[in-house]
């Protein structure tokens, strides 16, 4: 049995792990790599294996860094089944259609310039037709139901509590008279967050592939989130500014809307104007409404009372481009939530270029920012930031609220890993910047949980049962 790591190693993007067992090749996730533009372009376009050689793909969840390059896999010859939970299938379809649209738009813009310069045109990474083929290959499987992914390999999904439909994956393998098991956390969620159920424990495994995004950090208590959000909004409005929140369209946006819903309904905030400027977030919120099986008890109780936790009576959702542009002319204080969460694409870029040079405004960062992204440069509070090819002086206030993170922190990871892999034959830490992964390795080894490896890109491990 062989395991290779082709993405999200010593970084947080491009999740992709390759397993060969009984002559079959299984891929765990196939995410887009995000970072320096040239490197990202080459990594995403050039698969490190022949896609037609992959027999089956298992998706942990629908975030683009975990599923965003599936259309490329299909475009280049993969024809096998794609297994995911029902909610992940629905969300992935929405997100991938949006990603294809962005690919096509970006390439059209670049090619106009290349044509003027007499250079060959680019092709988009993938197009809508590739996404349609992905949708035909998706196969939905409920949490807790064992299913055969390949000869001698059975899988089960466990609720990861990260975003709607997110799953940890446990593979049971029959090979040469042995029956080892391998687990993959995907992205592990936090306990106590609103809307979704808490992460489910995974039965013990022989090997575990675990995320390590916050491998050396602790989150503030969940209970503090809304209090700080309330204080920051009041303070910004008090000086005549507006609040600009870059947020992922799936998960983070819905949590923020839920918080504003609670703060306004309880009277802690007045009926302030809140705009969600993202067609993708609108579509994703509609998918949320279709999957109450993923909700926690509090959310079910709210729905049972006939209330709308996604704030359609209090929040304005924007699809149209002209309505989005109109927000940039707005002078009165308001809250604008827009994608993308790392400020690498989407409408947030246009709002930032109009607002970052005004010291009255607040840019509120509520998610992890990978290295070499605009979001990371905002967090570092660089004096100048480049947005859409032009430099702007960063005068707006920048605040970070990790309390909204949907990732488990150091203690949450240690608890989960210790419970399912405390006596394992090996733990592989992925999906974390190098410092976070290495620090978690030390924390685990100090507790005699291991052995632990932090793989490098392309590294292969032979998984041997004694």
N, C-alpha and C positions, 0 to 999 in steps of 0.2 A: 504494500500500500504506500503510495507516494503522495506528498502534499507539497505544492508549490505556491508561492505568494507573488501575485502579479499586480497588486494595487493596495492602497491604504496601508503601506508599511513605512513606518517612521514618518508618516504624514496622515492627514485626516481625509483624503479624497481618493476617489477611484477604487473603491472596494472591489476586489476580485481575487478569489482563491480557488486553486485548481487541485482536484483530488482524483487520483487514478486508483481504482480498486476492481479486481476481477476482470481486468481488461477494459473496463468502462471508464469514461472520463466525465466527471461531475464538476460543474462550475458553481461556486457559491458567490452570488452577486456579480454584477457587471456594471460598475459605476463609472461616471465621467470623472476624469482627473481635472482638477481645477488648480490654477496657479499661474506661473509665468506663461504668457500667451503662446510663445513658440513651443515650449516644452509640452504644454497641454495639447496643442494642435497635433503634434507628432505622436504623443502617447495615445491619444484617443483614436486616431486614425489607423495606427499600426498595431494590430493585435499581436501579442507575444506568442501566439500559437495559431494554428489553422482553425478558424471557427467551425469548419465542417467536421473537425475531429471531436468536437464536444458532443456528448450524447444527451446531456440533460443540464438544465440550469435551475437552480433553486434561489429564489429571491427572499431576502430577509425583510425588506420593506421598500417603500416607493420613493424615498428621497433620491434625488438625481445622482448624488455621489455613490449610490448603491445600485441604481437601475438605469441610469441615464445613458449608458452606452450599449444597452441591449439591442436597439435598432441597428447599430453598426455590426454587432455580432450576427444578426439575422441577415443584414445586407451582404455580409461576406460569406454566407453559406451555412450558418447554423440552422438546422431544421428540427431540432428535438423539442420536447415539451418544456414549458417554463412553469414551475410550480410556485405558488404563492397563496397567501390567505385571500379570501374573497374581497376584503376591503383593499388589500394591496393591489389586487388585479384592477379594481375600479380606479384607484388613485393613480396607479402607474399609467393607465391609459390616458388619463387627463394630463399628467405631467409630461409624458413623452410626446403627446400631440403638441403641447406648448413648446417643448424643447425643439421639436422639428421645425415649428414655425419660426422660432428665433434663429435656428441654423439657416433656414432659407432666406430670411430677411437680412441677416448679417452678411451672407455670401453675396447676395444681390448688391448690397451697398459696396462691399469690397471690390466686386467685379466691375462696377462702373468706373472705379478709380483705375483698376488694372487695365481696363480696355483703353482708357485715355492714355495710359503709359505704354501701350503696345505689349502688354504682358499676357501670358496665358491665364484664362479664368480658373478660379477655384471651383471645386464641387463641394456642396454641403456635406457635412459628416453623414447625415441621413435626411430623409424627406418623409412626408406624410405617408407615402405608400409603404415605407419600411415599418412605420409604427402600426399600420393596419395589419401587416404580417405578424408583428409581435402579438397583437391582440388575439389573432387566431391561434397562436401557440400557447397562450396563457391557460393554465389549468388551476382552478381554485380548489383549495383544500382547507377545511376548517381546523381550528386549533384542536390539538389533542387527538386527531385521527391519524393513525399510522398509514402510510402509503408507500408503495414500492417505487423508488426512483430509478433503480437499475437492478440488474440481476444480482441478488444477494445483498442488496442495500435497501433498508427501510428507513423512512424519515418521519419525523413528527414535528409539528410547530407548537411552540409555547409562547404565550403572550409576552412580548418584550416591554410593553408599556411605554414605548418611545414616541411613536405616532400611530395614527389610526391604522390598524392591521399589521403593525410591526411584529416580527416574530424572531425568537431564538430558534435554532434548528438543531435537532438531535438525530444523528445518523447511527443506525445499528447495522453492523456489517458482518456478514458471514463469509469468512475467507480461510481456506485451508484448515477447516475443522475448528476454527476459533470464532468468537463473536464479540469483537471489540466495538467500542462506540466512540464517536467523535461529536463534539458540540461546537456550535458557532453562535455567539451572542447576537450577531448583527449589531445594532446600536441598542444598548441597554438603557431603559428609562429609569426615572426616579420615582420613589414612593411618595404618595401624598399630593401629586400634581392633580389639578382639576381635569375634568372631562373623561379621561381614560382610566382604565383599571391599572393597578400596580403591576409591575413585572411578576410573572409566575416563575417559581423556582424550576430548575431543570434537574431531572434525575442524574446521578453521578455518571461521569463519562471517563474514558481512558485518556482522551486528548481533548483539549479545549482551545478554540480560537476565540479570543476575547478582545473586544474594543478597549481602548485605554485613553479616550479623549481627555478626560479629567483625572488622569492617573495620579496626579500629585496635587490636586486642588479639592477644597471642600466648598460646597454651595452654602449660601445663607439659608436659613429655614424658609420653607415654602410659605409659612404664615407671614413673613416680612415683605413678600413681593408687592402685594397691593398697597400696603402702607407707603412704601417708597415710591411706587408709581404715582400715587395720589399726591405726595409731597412734591415730586419733580414737575408734574403737570401744573399744579397751583403756582409754584415758584416761577415757571416759565411764562405762564399766562400773566402773572403779576408784573413782569417786565415787558409785556407786550409782544412776546415771541410766540413761536409755534413749535410743536414737538414733532420731529421727524423720526420715524422708527423703521429702519430696514428690518424686514422679517421674512423668513421662509414662508411661502404660501401655504404650506401644509404643516400643521401642528402649532407652530409659534403664533401665526396670525390668529388662529381660532382661540388659543389660550389668552392672547391679549384682548380680543373682543369680549371674551367671557369676563375678564377682569374689569373692563370698562362697563360692561353690563351690570356687574355687581356693584361697582362704585357709584354709578349713576342711580341705579334703582334704590340703593340704601341711603342716598342723599349725601354721601361723602364727597362726591363731585357734582357740580351743577350739570345741567343738560348741555354739555359741551359738544361742539361739532367734531365728530370722529369720522374720518374717511379711510376706507380700505381701498387703495388704488391698485388693484391687481385683478385682471380677468381670471387669472389662474386661481387666485385665492377664492374668488366667487365660485368657480367651478368646484374647487376642492371642498368648500363649505357645503355645497350641495351633496357631495359624496358623503361627508360626515353625517348628514341627516339620514342617509340610507342605511347606516350601520350602527344602530343602537346596541348591537350585541357587544360592541367594544367599550361601552360607557361604564363608568363607575356608578355606585349607588346614588351619590349626590346628583349626578347628571340625570339619572333615570327619574329621580324624584322631581327635579325641575320640569322635565318633559311631562311627567304625570300631572303636574299642576297646570299644564297648558301654556307655560311660559316659553319664551324664545331665548335660549342661552347664547345664540349667535347674534343677538342684538339687532335684528333687522328693523326694529322700530326705533332704535337709538343710533345706529351706525349707518352711514351711507356707503354702499358698495359701488365701485366705479368700474365699468367695463370700457366705455368709449374713450378714444384718444383725446377728443376735444374736451371732454369733461376733466380728464387728467391734466391737460394743459391749463385749463382754467384755474386749477389749484395753485399754479405758480404765480397767478396774478392776485391771489387772495392776500389781503392785508390784515384781516382780523385773526386773532389767535385760534388755532385749531390743532388737531392731532391728525397726522397723515401716516398711515401704515402702508408700506409698499415693498415689493420684492425687487431685487433679490436680497437674501439675508446677509450675504458677504459683499454686497454692493458691486458685484462684477457685471451685472447686466440688468435690464429691465427699467421700469419707470423710476425707481429710486435714484438712478443716476441724474435724471433731469431735475428732480426735486432738490437733490444735493447741490447741483451747480447753481441753482437759484437761491439757495438758503445758507450755504456754509460761510459766507462772508459777512453775515449779520450776527453780531455777538448776542443779540436777544434770543436767538433760536437755540434749541436743544436737539442734538442728534443722540438718540437713545439706542445704544447697542444692547440687544437682548439675546444674542446667540454667539456661538464660537466663530472666531474669525481666523481662517487659515493664513499661513504665511504668504506674502506676496499678493494679497488681495487689497482692494481699496478699503474694505472694512477694517483690516488690520492696521492700515496706515492711519485711519481715523482713530482707532483705539490708542495708537502710539502718539496721537496728537501732534503730528508733524506740522510744521508751520505752513507748508504748502502741500496740496494734494492735486493729483492730475485726475480730471474727470472728463471723459469723452474727448481726450486728446488735448485739453487745455488745463493750465494750472490755475488753481484758486487758492486764495489765502484762507486758511482755516481759522475763522474767528468764532464760529458757533461753539457753544459749550458741548462737550462730549462726555456722556456718562455711560457706564457699563453696568448692566444688571444681569449677572449670571444666574440669579434666582429663577429666571424663566427657562433656563436650560432644560431640555428634555433628556439629557444624558445623566446617567448615574455619576456621582462624584467618586473620589478615591475610596471612601469608606463603603459606598454602595457596591463598587466593583469588587473590593476585597471580600465583602460578605457573600456576594453571588458566586465568585470564583471559588472561594473556600468551601462553599456548600456543595458545589457540583464537581469540583476538580481538586479538592484538597489532597486526595491520595492518587492523583492521576499520573500517567506516564509522561505527560508533557503539556505545558501551557504556552501558547503562542500569542503574544500581545501585538495587536494591529490597531489601525484607525486611531492613531495618536501621534502628535508631533514627537520627534525623537526624545526630547527631554521628558515628556509625560510618560511615554512607554518605558523608558529606562528607569524612571523613578518608581513606577508601579512594580516593575520587576524587583527592585530592591525591597519594597514594602512587602511583597509576597514572600520573598526568600527569607526576610527577617522573621516571618511567621511560619516558616517551614512549609510553605505552600509552593509546590513546584515539582520538577524542575521547570524553569521559565526560559523562553527564548524570545528575543525581539528580532524578527526576521529582517533581512534585507530584500530589496526588489529582486525577484527571480530566484531566490534561494529555495532549494529543494530539501525536503526531509523524508527519510525512509521511516515509516511508522511500523515498528516490528513488535509483535507479541512474543514474549519469551516462550 
